[in-house]
Amino acid sequence: MLKTNDKLVTVRVPATSANCGPGFDCLGMACTLYDTFTFELIPEGYELEIEGEGEGRMHPSPNNLAFLAFLKLWEQVKHTETGLKVHMKNDIPLSRGLGSSSAAIVGGLMAANYLSGKTMKPQELLNMATAIEGHPDNVAPAILGGFTISFMENGTAQALRIVPARRYNLIAVIPDMPLSTAKARGAIPAVIPHKDAVFSASRAALLVGALMSGKSRLLPIAMEDKLHQPYRGPLIPGSFQAFAAAKKAGAYSAVISGSGSTLLAVAHLQADGNKIGLAMQEALKKEGMDSTVKLLKLDLRGAKIL
């Protein structure tokens, strides 16, 4: 673990899974998979070192989200320019619906806030992160940890953090195929039937109630959705078969994580996560889709200065 000084700080940020089935663009949770960023102030220029995801693919630039977020806050607070060196240890897959972009944004903001004197509170960081990301459903759980309900009020991002009454196994099945947010959003029609909106609204309310009350038996119903998954599912060959396989193998339910392509199953703590993951993998494989499995839990701390 690196120690901090007035020019260097290390931040760990969790992966996030948004939507959680029916909670389109409003529900999200932090997961025990992390990117770790070390930011160092240097006299001038930009330097980037990467281990893991994105190695050899990303370059130092003020347009890189980690640099962009850091510099945005730094210049707002300090009113000066600075050079920046960033080391990333990335375990969150890119373009797979697990919040890699949000992790970079939150990492940059947390680091700049720390090195500039901790002037901004979590609510201010949430607003800045939302302004960069465009919506709060991933950045909120990345900052706060736990399960979050995010919403916009008069142009301001807000989030209610809750801790479910029970703990669960989260089984992330990550296809080798990336899926861009733009493509996933483009698959959703501009207008949906009224009955489908009511269906998903009732399920989203039920999902929060089931998590708060610990009534896990309601999760298979509560995680149903008609707002985005019926339209995004075909972009991930074998996804619907994988959902069915997850339930058959012992999961309460499985959903598209964020905009995809990752599929996330939720199961009892005593359930066999490896069995569930393998069943989902096999369903995807039959449609020509290779994947990897990660066994996760809910992260309760959110982004953390190490």
N, C-alpha and C positions, 0 to 999 in steps of 0.2 A: 504494500500500500504506500502510495506517495504522500509525503507530508506537504501541507500547503504553506506557502509564504505569500508575500505581497505581490508576487508575479506569476504564481503557478497554483493551479487547483485541479483536483480530480473529481469528477462527477459521475455517478452511476445512475442510469435511467432505465426503468423497466419497459418491456414490450407492452403493448396494449391491444385489446381486442374490442372493437366497437360494434355497435348495432345489437349484438347479443341475441339475434333473431329478430324480434319485432321492434326493437328500440332504434329504428333507423335514425341515424345522425344525432342521437341523444343519449343512449346508454353506452357505457364503456367500462372496462375493467383492466386493472394492471396485472401483469403476469410475471412469474419468476423466471424471466429470460431477460438478459440485460446487455446494453451497450455501455461501455465505460470510456469517458472522454477526459483527457488531460489537456488543459488550456494553459499556455504560457505566453505572457506578454513579451514581445521582442521589439527592438527599436523600429524595424520597418519590414515590410514584405509579409508574405504568407507561406507557411510551411505545413505540410500534412504528412503524417505517417499513419498507416492503417494495418491492423491485424484482423484477419477474418473477412466478414462480408464486405464486399466493395473494394477489396485489395486489388490494386492495379486498374481500377475502373473510375475512381474519383480523384480529383485533383484539387490542390489548394486554390481557393478563389473566394472573393467576397460574395459570390452567388451560391457557394456551398452552404446548405442550410445551417450547419453548426457555426460557420464563420459569420454568416449573415445575421443570425440571431444574437450572437455575442456582440458583434459590432453595433447592431441597432441599439441595444441597451447601453453599452459602454459609451457610445457617443451621445446618447440622450442624457446620461447621468454625469459623465465627466467632461463633455463638450470638447473632447480632444480625439485625435486619431491615434491609432496604435498599430504596430505590427502584431502578428499572431501566429503562434505555432500550436498545432493541434495533433494529438496522438489519439487515435480511435481504436478501441478493441471492440469489434462489432460481432455480437452473437445473434442479433435480430436480423432475420432474412430481409433482403430488399424487395420491395414491390410484391409482398405476399400478404398484406392485410394484417400485419402485426405491429404497425406503428413505428416503422424505422424513421420516417420523416419527422414524426412528433418527437421521437427520442433525441434526434439531432437538434431540433429547435429548443426543446426544454433543456438539454445539456448546455447549449450555448447561453441561454438566458440565465440559468442557475449559476454558471461559472462567472459570467460578467457581473451578475448581482453580487456574488461573493467578493470578487476582486475589487469591485468599486465601492465596497463598504456596506453591503447588505441593506440598501436603501429601499428596495421594493418588497412588498408583502406578496404572499401567494396569489391574492386576487389580482394584483397588478401584473404579476407574471402570467397568469391565466389569460388576461386580456391581450397582452403582447403576443403570447404564443398563438392565440386564436387569430389575431390580425395577420400573422405570418402564414399559419396553416390554412385559414379560411373557415374553420369550424372547430368547436371545442371538444367533440366527443372522444378524440384520442389524446389531446394534450391535457385534458382535465385529469384522467386517471394517471397519466404519466407524472404529473406534478403532485397529486394528492394521494395516490395509491388507492387500493380498495376498489369498490364498485361505485361508479358515479352516474348521476343523472344531470346532463348538461343542457343548458338552454340559453337563448339570447333574449335580453330584455332591453329595449331601447338602445340597441347597438352594443350592449355590454354583455360579455360572456359571464355566465353564472354556472355554478356546479354544486350539487348536493352530494356529499360523499357518504356512503353507507358501508357497513360491514355486515355481510350476510350472517344469519344466525348459525349456519352450519358451514363447515369447510368442505370443499369439493376437490376432486381430481379434475384437472383440465388436460385433455389430450389433444395436442396440436398436430395435425397431419398436414405437412407442408409440401405441396406438389413442386416438382422441379420447374414448372411453368410459372413465370411471373405474370401478374395481371395488373395493368395500370389502372389507377383510380379513374382516369378519364374514360377509359373503355368501359369500366364497370358502371359508371354513372350514366354513360350513354345508352346502356341497355335498358334502363328503367324508363317506362313511358311517362310522358308529361302529365297524363291524366289516368287515374285508376278508378274503378267502380267504388261507389260509396260503401257498399257492403264490405269490400276488401279493406277500406280505411277503418271501418268500425271493427272488423276482425282483428287487425293488427293493434289498434289502440287498446282493445280489451286485453289482448295478450301481453302488451307491454306493461299495463297496469298490474296484471296478474303476476308477471314475472317479478316485479319489485316486491309485491306482497308476499309471494312465495319465498323469496330470498330473506326478507325481513322476519317472516314468521317461522322459517325453518320447515315449511311444508313442502318438502322436496318432491312428494308424489305429484305435485301440480306442474313440475317443470316440463314434462313432455308436452303438455298442452300450452304452458306459458311461453315456450320458446318457438312456437309456430309463428309463421309470418306470411303475409301476402303483399307486402309493400315492395320488397326488393329481391328476396331469394328466388321466387319463381322466374324472375327475369335474368338474374345473374347466374343461376345454377347451370344453364346450358353453356356458359363460358368456361366452366370447369368440368370437363368430361368425366362422368362417373360420380359427380357430387351427390346426386339424389340417392344413388345406390349406396354410397358411403354413409349417408345419413341413416339409411335403413340398417346397414350392417352394424353401425355403432350401437343402435338400440338393441339389436339382436344379441350383441356381445356384452350387453350390460350397462350401457350408458343411459342416462335419462333422456338425452337428446344431443343433437349435433347441429351446428349452424355454420354459415360462412363467416369467417372472422374478418371484420371490416368489409372492404370491398373485394376480398379474396386475393390470392387463390387458396390461402390456408383454410382448412376446415377445423373447427374446434368442437370437441365433444365434452360434455359435462357429466361427471359420474360421481357416485358415492365414494367416500374415502377408501372403503374396503373393496371397491371394484378393481378388477384387474386391468389397469391402464394399458399394459402391453398387449393384452388380448384385444382390447377395443381398438387400439392403434393399428394392430396387424389386420384386423377385419376391415378397417377402413382403407388401409393400404391395398389390400387385395381387391377391393371393389374398384378402386381407382386404376389399379394395374390392368384389370380386365378391359378398361377403356383406353389403354395405352399410356397411362399417366404414372410415372415414377414419383415417389414421394419419400420424405423422411418423417419420423415421429419424434416429438418432444413431449415428455411428461412434465406438466407444470402444476403450479398452485396459484392462488390469488396472492399478489404482492400487496401488502398493507401499508408500506412505507412511502411508496412513490420515489421520485428523484431524490438522491441523497448525496450531499457533499461528503467525500471520504476523508 
